[in-house]
Amino acid sequence: MKDKQVMTREKKYEIRNGKELTEKEYVAYLEGMAYGIWMQKYAVEGDGHSKMSDPLYIDPKQLNDVYSYVFDFIDGGRHHSFKSLKEIEEALIEETKKLARFYRTGEME
């Protein structure tokens, strides 16, 4: 008897313009987004705390322990708890808004 191949459908995450990503792709997208935001922060603030590595590390199996040297997010510190990948994306957008406010006002939060 031959082994049956089991086809599984990976969950897809929809991002802008209706583009769908797998979980692995979405994590890479978010980590890349974080790196881009960090590059903007670095241009403004410099790297006074040697935060050059790991702007954001996400293990999708452990969203209660998302690691970042760069972003304090809502809870501060280096380890952050999120309920979903979408919530991480929203937190990164908030970081971008903080930078935009800095560019307008000259005050960093």
N, C-alpha and C positions, 0 to 999 in steps of 0.2 A: 504494500500500500504506500503510495507516495504521500509525502508531507504536503499538506495544504498551505498555501501562502495566505497569510492573514493580512488583509489590507486594512489599515487604520487611517482615519482622516485626522490630521493634526488640526487642533483648534487654530483658527485664524484671527488675527487682530487687525482691525481696520484703522488705518491712520489717514492723514490728510488725502484729499482727492480720491478717496475710495480705495486706495492701495491696501492690499491685504498682505500681512506678514505672518510667518510662523512665530511661535514663542521665541525660538532661538534668534530669529531675525529681529524681532521686536526688542529683545534684550540688547542686541548689538546696536540697533538704532538708538535706543535710549542711552547707552554708554557712549556712543559717538556724539549724540546731542550734548551730553554732559561735558565731554571733552571740548566741544566747540564753545560752550558757555564758559568753561574754565579758561580757555584761551582769551576770551574777552575780559574776564575778571583779572587774569594775569597782566594783560595790557594796562588795566586801570590801576590795580593794587600792587603789582609786582608779586614776588613769591617770598614774602617775608617769613613764611613758616615752613619752607621746604615741602610744599604740597604738590610737587611735580608728578608724583606717581598716583595712579588710581583715583582720578577725579570721581569715579563712581564704579562700584562693582556690584552686580546684581546676580544672585543665584535665584532663579525663578521658583525653586522649591523652598526657599527660605526668605520670603518677602518680609518677615518680621526682623530680619537682620541684613539690611542693605547697607553697604559700607561706603563711606565717602570721607576723604580727608578735606575736601574742598567745600562741600555744601553742608550748612547746618540744618537746612530745611526747617520744619516747624519745631522739632524736638531737640535741636542742638546736638552737639557731640559728633562722633564719628559713625556710630551705628544707628540706623533708622528703621522704623517699623512702618510698613505699608500694607494695605489690603489687596492691592492689585498693581499690575504694570501701568495701567492707565493713571492711577493715582501718582505714580512716580513721574510720569510724563507731565501731569498737571503741576507737580512740585517744581520740575525743571522750568516750566513756563513761568512760574512765579519768580524763580531766580533770574530769568531774563528780564522780567518786569522791574526787578530791583535794579538791575544794571541800567535799564532805560531811565529810571528815576534818577540814578546817579548822573547819567549824561545830561539830563535836564537841569538838575539842581546842584550838582557837585557834592551831594551828601550821600555817603554810603551807609546803608542800614546795618 
